[in-house]
Amino acid sequence: MRLMSNKWEEVAEVKVDELRKKIQIALEAVSGVPEQFKAKAFEVILSQLLKETLTVSKVSESKALDEKVTEFARKIGIEAHQLSEIYEFGEKEPIFIATIKGTEAEKQFLISRCLLLAYKEVYNQEWINGSTLWRHLKDCGVQSLKNLSRNLDKHRDEIMSTGKGTGKRYKLTQKGRKNATNFIKQLINRGK
């Protein structure tokens, strides 16, 4: 008996013990089914059991993300809903949506600082690849990204870096976290 191939990606997320329990439940459920229908019945039942498990898992992940966003807002000193003026929070990364004025170099620095703070506080990722920042900035419409590394290195008191070239990574200093927090408050107050 085989599961549909697209289910294997989802199955990988389920804990092994939980998977064993689901298989046992499905086997017990088809024990009285005529032999010619047993394989298909098993597949349908197991598929449904896994779908329910994954839905519960995704709901709890979403709840955990909401709690982290709420805690992030609390640290800044704002309400969680106010962060929606600055970010959208995906499963694995923040998306910066606020409008920033200034030169391209200033936008690179200010948006990067805000993204680094969100990655640290919401996703527990302290070091972020330059290519990830580059992608975010490009999505925000920021230009002249070939100078990103040089522009961020001008602010070493706020953004630390390690590595070179495509392996370069960035994180905020204590001063950078404080200034990013203040900047987010300014952006929110600007909208009032």
N, C-alpha and C positions, 0 to 999 in steps of 0.2 A: 504494500500500500504506500503510495507516495503522495505527498502534498503538492499542491501547485507550486511551481518554481518561484513565483513572486512572493509567496508566503515565507520563503526562507530568510529574506531580509528582515522581516518582522520577527520571525522566530528567534533570530540571533539576539534580539533585545530581551527576550524572556529568560529568566533565570532557569538553569538546568533543572533544579528540583521542582520548580513550578511546572515546567514542561513535562516532566515525568508524571506528575499528578494529573495533568490534563490528559495525557495519553491513557493513563489508567482509567480515568473517568469515561473516556470515549470507548475504550475496550469493554468496560462493564456495560455501557449503554447499548452496544451492538451484540452483546452475547446471545440474545435470543433472536436476532435477525437472520432470515434465511441466507445461506452462503452466497448466493449470486448477488445479493444486495449489501453484504457486510462491508466490503471494501469502500464502496461509495458512501455508505452511511457513516462509517468511521471517519472518512475524509471530511464530510460535511459537519459532523459533530465537533471534531477536533478543530476545524477551521473556525467555527463559531466560538468555541471556548477560548481560542487564542485571540480572536478579535476582541472579545470582552476583556481579556487580560490586558491587551495593549491599550484599549480605550481607558481603562482605569489607570494604567501607567502614565499615559499622556496627560490625563487630568491632574494627577498628582505632580507631574513635572511642571505643568502650567501653574499650579498652585504654589509650588516652590519658587518659580520665577516671579510670580506676583509678590510673594513675601520678600524676596531679595530686592525687588524694585521699591517696595514700601520701605524697607530698611535703608536703602540708598537715599530715598527722598528724606527720610527722617534725619540722616547724617548731614544732609545739606541744609535742613531746616525748612523744608517745604512739604506740601501735600503730594502724595504719589501721583495724583491725576495731573498735577502741574508738569511733571516730567514729560507728558505726552506733547508738550509744546517744543521739546528739545529732541526727544528720542522716540523711536519705535523699538520695542524690545522683542527680538526674534528668539527662537529656541536657543540658538548658539551664539548670537552676537547682537550688539546694539546697532541701530541705524540712526544716524544723525540727520534730523530733518529741519532744524532751525536755520534761519537765514542769517548769515554773517556778512558784515560789511568790512571792507578794508582791502589791502593789496592781496595778491595771491599768496605771498609769503606769510602774511598775517593770518589769512584764512587757514592755510596749512597748519600753522602752529596752534591756533585757537581750537579748530575742530579736532585736531589730533589729541590735544590735551583733554578735551571733553570725552572723546572716544576712549582714551586710555583710562580715564577715571571710571567710566561705565564698565569697561571690560574688567577692571579690578574689583569694583564693588558688587556688580551683579553676576558676573560670570567667573569670578575668582581666577582671572588670568592677569597676572602682573606684567609679564613680558609679551609684547605683541610684535609680530613680524612687520617689517617695513612694507612688504607687499600687501599686507592686509590693510594697513593705513592708506596706502596708495589707492587701493581699490575703493575704499570708503570715500576718500577725497574725490576721486574721479566720479563716483556716483553722486556726489554733492555738487558737481560742476566746477570744481576747483581746477585751475589751469597750472601750467608750468611745473608739472609733477617731477620732471627730471631733476629739479633742484630740491626735492623734498628732504633728502638726507642733510644737505647743507643748511637748509632753512631750519630744520629741527635742531641741528647741532649748535646753532647760534643761541639756543636756550638751554644750555646744559645745566643751569641751575634749577630748571623745572622738568626737563625731560632727559633721562639718562639713556645711553645707547650702548650696545655691545655688538660685536661682530662687524663684518664688512660686506659690502655688495648686497647680493640678494639674501644673505643670511643675517643682515642687520636687524636687531630687535630693539624695542623701546619700552620704557616704563617711566612713570611719574616719580619725581622726588617728593619729599614731604611738602616743599614749597609749591611744587606743581599741583599736588592734590588740593592744597588750600586755595590756590589761585583758580583752579578749574572749578571748584565749588563756588567761589565768589562769582565767577563769570556766569555760571549756570543761573545763579540767583539774579544777576543783572539781566540776563536774557528773559527770564520769566517776568521780572518787574517791568521790563521794556514793553511787554505785551499788555500790560494793564492800562 
